[in-house]
Amino acid sequence: MTKTAIEAVKNIKSKDKVFIHSAAAAPHSLIQAMTERHSELRDVNIYQIHTEGLAPYTNIEYKASFKINSFFVGSNTREVVQCDNGSYIPMFLSEVPALFRKGIIPIDVALISVSPPDKHGYCSLGTSADISLAATQCAKIVIAQINEHMPRTHGAGIIHISEINIKVEESKPLPEVLNAPLTEENKTIGKHICELIEDGSTLQMGIGDIPNAVLSWLGNHKNLGIHSEMFSDGVLPLVEKGVINGALKKKHPGMIVSSFVVGSKKLYDFIDDNPIVQMLDFEYVNSTSVIQKNPKVVAINSAIEIDITGQICADSIGSKIYSGVGGQMDFIRGASLSEGGKPIIALASTTKRGASKIVPVLKQGAGVVTTRAHVHYVVTEYGVAYPYGKSIEERVQLLIGIAHPAHREELHKSSKLILG
């Protein structure tokens, strides 16, 4: 049944649990139409990870109509979550699909964006399988925006047209996220990490300056693979050069395995009908038991701050939620169990305002995403520390050694007060 977006969202009722397709796949025509019904709706619970583009349902004037429940907070939901008009659900991304599949969070309506059906009637979830596949499989009503700009991807994110209850035809280019120029600081961090990466490694990295900086240094490496919850444009030159070929992977050799992608139109064209790209959901891609089966897994993750004993805060600034647990622990643990694996936490030594990101103690209310027992490599522009297997006293010295020089003396003084 094909309808307009306005007609389609009339199937959403007050108190429904509504899932919104992730990242670049967010179905903006359906989102806008749902938001326009705000005066008719009350207590609709929205479930999502981050989405690209506008999220008008987060506006404060719609507080009575929509409540946001986010497994990962992005820029378009950060304010509403921090102002207590929305909620953050702390979960390892690997475990979120099971919330839907086990009925712990039953989904009434899934709003998704898909490619047009092929000759067999199958549509693709395109750029995002992540938690979206599970939500789509479990929703009572599936409303799909069929978009000719959505790439058809290989893997698990396939849905037959007969499983879509309501279809809306919209043709809109996907939102693009373009790489910013690299700073000298990030180039230096990237070079440090590059020197840790061996030929034949399998990489996990996200979007952002540091992952792009790392990728920019890898042009002379050989036989690299990708098994990552997401990837962006930075991998494309390395695929074109044959540096990334997955030849030595044990799980999905020769394949790029991911759950979602965000980037430019060139990236979306690359994944379109490309059999070397396998889009699978988080329950599989982020599974520690799967990750560890590849050799030399290098997991590169970021932090908001780290204390001098190695505790990593990556989801909040003090008590204010900034992002989410995400897949950091899934991959830190998976890499540590991989033969020759290297779990890496990478961060600039200071904030934009010059405050140290290596601190005596985490801010009050800060969440520990990765414990001090899980930390292996920590990298800043001032070098690489390896606190794994070290005592608290040894860790303190190692981490202060990669802090910004302007903060080291104060960190030493603070450490004496903390350690006694």
LUMMI-257977 format. One record per atom (N, C-alpha, C): x, y, z. Coordinates in steps of 0.05 Angstrom, whole numbers, plus 5000, padded with zeros to 4 digits. Layout:
BEGIN
XYZ;...
***
This chain:
BEGIN
501749765000;500050005000;501850255000;501550424979;503250664977;501550904986;502751065003;501351305014;503251535014;502151775020;503852005025;504951975053;507052125059;508252115086;506252195107;504552405102;502552485121;500552265126;499652135105;497751905109;499051675124;501551625118;502951385130;503151415160;503951655170;504451685198;501951705215;499651705202;497151695217;496851435232;498451235225;498450985239;499850995266;501251215271;502551245298;500451355317;500251225340;498351305361;499751405386;498351545402;499451635428;500451385444;502651415457;503851215474;505250995458;505351015432;506750815415;509750835420;511150615416;514050605415;514850605386;516250815378;516950855349;519950845346;520850685327;523750665321;524250835296;526550975296;527451135273;530051025263;530050965237;532450855223;534851045228;537250925229;539651055240;541151215220;542751395231;544951535216;543951655190;545351595168;544651715142;542051605131;541051395143;538551275133;536051385146;536251585163;533951695176;531951785155;529351695157;527351765136;526052035142;527252245131;526552515140;523752605131;522652505110;519952565103;517952455123;518452215132;516752095153;517152235180;519652305186;520152445211;518652715212;518852865190;517553125189;514453095191;513452895177;510452855177;509552765205;511152595219;510452525246;510452765264;512552935262;512753165279;510453355275;509453385250;507253555244;504653465258;504553225266;502253115280;502453155311;504353315320;504853335348;502453405365;500653575354;498253645370;496353425374;496453215357;494652985359;495852755376;498452775383;499852555396;500852635424;500852435441;501952475468;503552225476;505852275489;507452055500;508351845480;509051935456;510251755437;513151725445;514051475449;516851425456;518451355431;520451525426;522251485402;524751335411;525451125397;527850975402;529750995378;532251045383;534151075362;537051075372;538951035354;541651125359;541851405346;544251495338;544351765327;543251765299;542251995291;541252035263;542552285252;543052285226;544052515212;541752695204;542252955203;540153135195;538553235218;536353375212;534753495233;533053285247;532553345273;530753175289;528653355302;526753455286;524853655296;523153575320;522753305323;521153205346;522553265373;525053345372;526353405398;525853695408;524453855392;523954135401;522454135427;523154325444;522054335471;518954355471;517854495451;514954535450;513454275444;514954065436;513653805431;514153605453;514953705476;515653535499;513353345507;510953445506;508653275514;507953065493;508953105468;508252925446;510352705443;512952775445;515052585439;517052575461;517852335468;520152295487;522352135473;524752235473;526952105459;528351915478;528751675469;530251465483;532551385465;534951475471;537151435452;539251255464;540151065447;542350875455;545051005450;545051215434;547551365429;546751655421;547751845436;546752125433;548452265413;547152375392;548552525372;548052825375;549152985357;548953275360;546053375359;544353235344;541553335342;539753255365;540753085383;539153015407;540553085433;542953185431;544553235455;543253425475;542253645464;541053855481;538653755495;536953605480;534453515493;535053305514;537053145511;537752945531;538953085555;540753275551;542053415573;540053595588;537853675576;535853835590;533653665602;534053405602;532053225615;529453205600;529353285575;526953245559;527252985542;529352845546;529852595532;531552415550;531852175543;533351985559;535551835543;537651775556;539751605545;539651335558;539851125541;539750855551;542550735548;544050705570;546850605568;546850305562;547850235538;547949955529;550349925511;551649685513;553549615492;551949575467;552949685445;551449665420;550849375412;552649195419;552348915412;549848795425;548848915446;546548805461;543948945454;543949165439;541449305434;539549145417;540449005395;538448855379;536848655395;538148535415;536748335432;534448465448;534648725454;532448855468;529848845452;530148875425;527848855408;527048565403;529048395398;528348115391;527247955415;527948035439;526847905463;524348035474;523548255460;521148385469;521448555494;523948605503;524448775526;523549055520;524049145495;522949395485;521349325460;518749285463;517049225439;516649475422;517149445396;516849665377;514149655363;512549865366;509949875352;510249955323;511950165318;512250265290;515150305284;516150205262;518850265253;518650445228;520050675230;520250865207;522950825195;523050715170;525550645158;525750765130;528150755119;528650845092;530050615077;529050545054;530050305039;530550375010;532050204997;532350224968;529850124954;529450194929;527250074914;527649764912;525449614910;525649324909;527049234883;528549014885;529748894861;527648724847;528448584826;526548424810;525248204826;526448134849;525247934866;523548044889;523448314890;521748444910;523248504936;525948484936;527448544961;528548824961;528048964983;529249224988;531649205006;533249405007;535649405024;535449635045;536349575069;536549785090;538949965085;540449905064;542550085054;544750145073;544950395081;547250485097;547150405126;544950295136;544750235165;543149975170;544749775179;543449525189;543449535220;545649605232;546149665260;544049545279;542349715291;540149615307;537549625291;537749735267;535349785251;534149525240;535949335233;534949075223;533148945244;534048935269;532448805290;529848955295;529949215296;527549375300;525549335278;526549315254;524749275231;523448995232;525048795239;524048525241;521948485262;522148655283;520448615307;518048815309;518049015292;515949215294;513249105285;511149205298;508449125290;507649245263;508549495259;507949625234;510549735223;511249685198;513549785185;512749985163;513650235167;513050445147;515750515134;515850485108;518450515094;518350735074;520250915075;520751115054;522450985033;521350935010;522850804988;524251024972;526951014973;528551234963;530551134943;530451224918;532251134897;535151204903;535651394921;538351464928;539551284949;537951114961;539050924981;540550704967;543150664973;544650454961;543550174968;543749994950;543049714956;545549574965;545549494991;547849375002;547549075006;549748935006;549748645010;549848595041;549148355048;549248275077;546448205087;545948275112;543548195126;541248395124;541848635116;539748845117;537848845093;536448625090;534648585068;531848545078;529948675065;527148645073;525448615048;523648425047;521848385024;519648595024;518948685001;516948894998;514248815012;513748545014;511348455027;511348485057;513748525068;514048565097;513748855105;513549035085;513149315091;510149365090;509049465112;506149505114;505249755099;506849965100;506050215087;508450325073;508150395047;510350485031;509950785024;512050935025;512051215018;514351254997;513751354974;515751394954;516851684956;519351704962;520751964964;523551934952;524352134938;526952134925;528652364937;530352304956;531952514968;534852414972;536852564964;539652484969;540152444999;541852265006;542552215034;544252435045;544052495071;545752695083;548652615081;550352805075;553252745072;554752865096;556752725105;558652825125;561352825113;562453055109;565053085095;567353115115;569653015108;571953025126;573053315128;573653395152;574953655157;577953625152;579253845146;582253835143;583453745170;585553585168;586853475192;588753685204;588653705231;590453875245;593153735249;595253885254;597853765259;597753575283;596153655303;595853485327;594753215320;592653215304;591452955296;593152795277;594652935260;596552785243;598652645260;599552775281;601552655298;600452415313;597952435323;596652215336;596351985316;595452055292;595151845272;597751705265;599951845264;602551725259;603351535281;602951615306;603551435329;602051175326;599451195320;597850955318;598650795294;599250925272;600150785247;602550595254;604350695271;606750545277;606150295294;603750285306;602850055321;601549845304;600649925280;599149745262;600949585245;600749325247;602349145231;600949075205;602448985185;601248875161;599448645169;597248615155;595448395160;593448445183;593448685194;591648755216;588748785205;586848745223;584048805218;583249045235;582149245222;581749505235;578849555243;578449675266;575949785274;576450075281;574950255268;575250535274;572650675265;572150905277;569651045271;570151275252;568351465254;568551715238;569951925255;571252115242;572452325257;575352375249;576452585262;579152675255;581252465260;581252335283;583452155289;583351905271;580951775268;580951545249;581851625221;581051865211;581951955185;584952005184;585952105206;588852155208;590351885207;589351685221;590651425221;590651315192;588351315179;588151205152;590051345133;590451605137;592151755119;595051665119;595851535140;598651435143;599051145134;596951015125;597150725121;597650645092;598450835075;598750775047;600850565040;602750525058;604850325052;604450055066;602250035080;601649775093;600549575073;600449325082;599449105064;597348935078;595448845062;593548635071;592048715096;591148965097;589449045119;586548965114;585048925136;582248855134;580549045150;577949045146;576049205161;573849035173;573649045199;571348925213;570649135234;568649305229;568249545244;565249605246;564349715268;561449775269;560649985249;562650155240;562150345219;564650415204;564450535181;566750645167;565850885150;567851035141;567251275126;569151295102;569351535090;570851565065;573851505067;574951515091;577851485095;578851215085;577051015084;578050745075;578250735044;576850905030;576650875001;579350884986;581151074992;583751074978;585350824984;585050715008;586550475015;585350225001;582750214996;581550004981;582550024952;582450264941;583350304913;586250224909;587950274929;590750204926;591349904932;589249764942;589649484949;590849434977;591149654992;592149635019;590149485037;587649565034;585449425048;584349215028;584848965034;583748755017;582648515033;583048525060;581948315077;583048035072;585348025059;586447765051;587047575074;587847695097;588747525120;586647505142;584247605137;582147575157;581247275158;580547185182;579446915184;576346915183;575147135192;572247165189;571747355166;570247255146;569547415122;572147515108;573947325100;576347415086;575547555060;577047765054;576547925030;574248115032;572748115054;570348285057;570848515076;569548735071;569348955090;566748905105;566948865131;564548805148;563949055165;561449135164;560649375179;557649365185;556749555202;553949575208;552649825198;554150035196;553050275183;555350445171;554650615152;556650795141;555551075140;557251275143;556551555141;558851695126;558151845106;560251985092;559252135068;560752125046;560052285022;558452105002;557452234981;556152084960;558051874948;560551944946;562551754936;562551494952;562351524978;562251284996;559651134991;557451274989;554851134984;554850984957;556151114937;556450974911;558250734913;560250744930;562150524933;560750274945;558950314965;557750084977;555349984961;554350134942;552050054926;552649804910;551149584916;551449334901;554349234900;555849284921;558649204922;558848954939;559448724927;559348474942;561648454963;563648624962;565748604983;564948745009;562748895008;561749035032;559448875043;559748775067;557648625081;556548795104;553948875102;552749035123;551148845141;552048815166;550848625185;550148775210;548448655227;547548815250;549548795274;549048975293;550949005315;551248745332;549048595333;549148345349;551448165339;551948175313;554048015302;556648165300;556648405287;559148555282;560548625308;559048695328;560248785353;560548555374;559948315365;560248085384;563248035389;563948035415;566747975422;567647705411;565947515412;566647245402;567247235373;566047415357;566547435329;569147605324;569247835337;571548015333;574147875338;574347715360;576847605368;577847385349;576147295331;577047085312;578847185290;578747435285;580647555265;583347605279;585547565266;588147615278;588747915277;590448005296;591448275296;589248485294;587148455309;585048655309;586148915323;585949135309;586749395320;584149555324;583449605348;580949755355;581750035364;580850235349;581650515355;579150665364;579150735390;576950875401;577851125416;575851305421;576551565432;575651585461;576351815473;575551865501;575152155505;573352225523;572952505531;575052585552;575552405570;577852435589;578652165600;581052165611;582151915623;583551995649;583151845670;584551915695;587351785695;588951865713;591751775713;592151485721;589951345728;590151055732;589150895708;587951035689;587050905664;584050875661;582450995678;579550975674;578651165651;577051055633;576351205609;573451295611;573051555609;570351665605;570051735576;567951625563;567551675535;564751745528;562951755548;560151815541;559052065554;560452185573;559352425586;561552625593;560652875597;562353075608;561253125637;562653015656;561453005683;558952835681;556752945692;554252795692;552552845667;553453025649;551853085625;552652895603;550652745593;551152555572;551852695546;554052615534;555052735509;554652555485;555152295488;554952115466;553751845475;555451655481;554451395490;556651185494;555850975506;557750745510;558650645482;556650635464;557350545437;558450265436;560350225417;561649965414;564449955426;565150155442;567850165451;568749915467;567149835486;567949595502;567649345485;565749335467;565549095449;568249045435;569349265424;571749235408;574349245424;574349395446;576749385464;577149105474;574948975482;575248695492;575848505470;574448535447;574848355424;577748375414;578848615412;581648645403;583548525423;583048555449;584848455469;584948145468;582848015459;582747725457;583647625430;583947805411;584847725385;587847665386;588747465370;591547395369;593147635357;594847755373;596347985364;594748235364;592448245377;590648475376;591648705393;590748945385;591649195399;589249375404;588249385428;586149575434;587349855440;586450065427;587650325429;585550535437;586250695457;584650935463;586251175454;585151335436;586551565425;585151825431;586652025440;585452285446;587552495445;586752745439;588552965441;589053015471;591353125477;592153155505;590553365519;589453555504;587953775516;585353825502;583453965515;581054055502;581654305485;579654395471;579954635455;580654875472;579754865498;580355085516;582955055531;584454845525;587054805537;587054645562;584754545572;584754375596;585754105589;587053975608;588153705604;585953495603;586153315583;584353095582;585352855598;587852865606;588852675625;588752805653;587052695670;586352835695;586952665720;587352795743;587752635767;585452455774;583052565772;580552415777;578552505756;576752325748;574652395729;572752605742;571452755725;569552955735;567352815751;566252965770;564052845786;561752775767;560752535770;558552435754;559452305728;561952315721;562952205695;562551905696;561851795672;561551505670;564151365661;564751135673;567050985664;566050785642;566850835618;566050655596;567950425594;570550485595;572550275594;574150285620;574150055634;575450055661;578450055658;579750125680;582750125680;583849845675;582249635681;583149365676;583149285646;581649435630;581449375602;583249535584;584549745595;586149925579;588849795572;589449805546;592049715536;593749955527;593150055503;594650285492;593150545495;594550755503;593351025504;595251205487;594051355468;595651505450;594751795450;596651985454;596152265449;598252365429;598252625423;600252725405;603052715417;603252665444;605852655457;606852365461;605552175449;606651905449;604651685456;605751455462;604151215467;604851115495;602751065511;603050935537;601850665536;603050475551;601950205552;601650125582;599450205594;599150155623;598249875630;597549715609;596549445614;598549275630;597649155652;599348985668;601149145687;600749405688;602449575705;600949645731;602549705752;601449785777;600250065775;598650145795;597550415795;599750625793;601850585809;604050785809;605450795781;605750565768;607050565742;605150695721;602650635723;600650755705;600751065706;600751165731;600751455734;603151575719;605451465722;607851575708;607651555678;606551325669;606351295640;604351495628;602051525641;600051705630;600751995632;602052065654;602952345656;605052405634;606552195626;608552225606;607552295578;604952245573;603752315547;601752545550;601652665574;599952905577;601353145565;599853355562;601053605552;603153695572;605553785562;607653865581;606754085600;604954255592;604054475610;602554365634;601554115633;599954015655;601453795671;603753715663;605053485676;605853545705;606853775711;607653835739;605253825757;603053945749;600653935766;599553655769;599753495748;598853215750;600653055769;603153115769;604952985788;604253055817;603753315822;602953405849;600353265857;598453265839;595853145846;596152845851;597852715836;598152425839;599252355867;600952525878;602152485905;599852505926;597952685922;595752705940;593952465938;593552365914;591752145910;592951885920;595551845913;596851595920;597951585949;598251825960;599351835987;602351815989;
***
